């Protein structure tokens, strides 16, 4: 039995706005479950259960996080306690070393079993290539089998994702960490377009080109690191990184609303049209994150001010996915509008 911290405040889950998806309606804010290599699986599971008690219904999971079996116990307790499965929105993701067709199917079934549900609401391809790194590796780790994006491989994976959809194992399928050139190829060749694309989004990395492209094509953007990821692993830190919650514009707006700067990042994300997935094991913080989307919206002038502080500061650079011959992490992100090859 998982015992969460006693919540001090609750928010009626029905107050949380929803985004219409091809199948179902997704709450506009989710609870992340990646522990950043520093939080125990049990602590994450406690926060999942505690956040459900205060009003969360959207949870963003992934097999590679290594905690789906423990989180599944939280989902089991929620449903035993009276929360209907259809009122939950559960995401998961297939990891890079499971991209071959049967591996995709097996990975999805494992997640379903571990999460103790009958289906997954939104299943992502976690990264658009098969490059792999071991858990808890350092920033210089490289796999000798890594290689640049291969569209034939991606389509083989995506066609299996479409099969998961048609077989009823998942309700929606999506991509993650895509660039616009890669997304253009996928939309050209796919039978089913992604329902969503999960990507790093926060005020200092607004990614307007891929964000607008997704919106224009009916693909819902989900944003990880919505607060600028102050708790990210050491391997993802560089000297040039900026700190969103210390930005003078965000701090001033936070003071005007009498909230922590992190809350302004959540409000901005939801009002802009993306779905943030902040993660916290502190009840005070995850309650505040949920309250942010149901009260005291930002003004049009504040949204305009926040649109002007984009610094193109990518925090999760993905160096561990690079291949022999790659120049640097920018090769993963097609910054000149073309897909990087050898």
Secondary structure by P-SEA (a helix, b strand, c coil): cccccccccccccccbbbbbccccccccbbbbccccccccaaaaaaaaaaaaaacccbbbbbcccccaaaaaaaaaaaaaaccccccbbbbbbbccccccaaaaaaaaaaaaaaaccccccbbbccccccccccccccccccccccccccaaaaaaaaaaaaaaaaaccccccccccccaaaaaaaaacccccccbbbccccccccaaaaaaaaaaacbbbbbccccccccccccccccccccccccaaaaaaaaaacccaaaaaaaaaaaabbbbbbbbccaaaaaaaaaccccccccaaaaaaaaaaccccccccccccccccccccccccccccccccc
